[in-house]
Amino acid sequence: MSTSSVLLEKDGGLARMTLDHPPLNVLDIPMMEELADVLGRLAADPEVSVLVITGAGRAFCAGVDVADHTADRVSKMLGVFHAVIERIRALPFPVVAAVNGAALGGGCELLLAADIVLARSGAKIGQPEIRLGVFPPVAAVLMPQLIGVQATMDLILSGRTLLAEEAHELGLVSRVIPADDFQHEVDAYVKGLASLSAPVLRLAKRAVLEGLDVPAGTALKQAESLYLNELMALEDPHEGIAAFVENRQPTWKGV
């Protein structure tokens, strides 16, 4: 199914969402409203186990339309863009950003909201807002959690652009993939995730996120409780362990 600028395809439990607003997939308010709507529908879809977000053409997303930063539009722009970010972060299943090209401004903030970032070698990533006399609120909040305060200050205050390789060294990118192999490697990676147990993927993501803002001892007790009371109540963990012992491929039941 599709909208005018957000394309959505599903293949079993794998959902692929493509930003399709040529030439650079710049986000304007109507496109962000579409994006929020699609994300809302995905959140309510029990069949989805993995979401991959990418861009059509030569860019991932070159940011939010500068015209929507004017005084008469900025409040609405921030509201709808932050709703998009919050909906991505609230998705219960893994979200993979496949950064096929430039991810600048709001485009960089989209990848900050993802769980895993696969970037094409040479892709440009950065927060240039300071050069327009503004700052990126989402990056100001999320980026320090990934790369620390000093590295965040460097990127946000200078507005400099990184290549994917340096972004990987800092911790903004999970893996850098050669340009010629990018689509093949992304497809293999996300299909591999989608071949795993969907409910176990969701619980594993919860275990990581719920432990972020609490002391380590408390987080470990929470993860233990999640493991014993929710994970072990499912059929898939028992099937996975039995399949390993019996030297066969598991047959996930999804429950």
HELIX and SHEET records of a PDB file:
HELIX    1   1 ILE A   29  ALA A   43  1                                  15    
HELIX    2   2 VAL A   66  HIS A   69  5                                   4    
HELIX    3   3 VAL A   74  ALA A   90  1                                  17    
HELIX    4   4 GLY A  106  ALA A  113  1                                   8    
HELIX    5   5 PRO A  128  LEU A  132  5                                   5    
HELIX    6   6 PRO A  137  ILE A  147  1                                  11    
HELIX    7   7 VAL A  149  SER A  158  1                                  10    
HELIX    8   8 ALA A  164  LEU A  170  1                                   7    
HELIX    9   9 ALA A  179  ASP A  181  5                                   3    
HELIX   10  10 PHE A  182  ALA A  194  1                                  13    
HELIX   11  11 ALA A  198  GLU A  210  1                                  13    
HELIX   12  12 ALA A  216  LEU A  226  1                                  11    
HELIX   13  13 TYR A  227  LEU A  231  3                                   5    
HELIX   14  14 ASP A  236  VAL A  245  1                                  10    
SHEET    1   A 6 VAL A   6  ASP A  11  0                                        
SHEET    2   A 6 LEU A  14  LEU A  19 -1                                        
SHEET    3   A 6 VAL A  50  GLY A  55  1                                        
SHEET    4   A 6 VAL A  95  VAL A  99  1                                        
SHEET    5   A 6 ILE A 116  ARG A 120  1                                        
SHEET    6   A 6 ARG A 175  ILE A 177  1                                        
SHEET    1   B 4 ALA A  59  CYS A  61  0                                        
SHEET    2   B 4 ALA A 102  LEU A 104  1                                        
SHEET    3   B 4 LYS A 124  GLY A 126  1                                        
SHEET    4   B 4 THR A 161  LEU A 163 -1                                        
END                                                                             
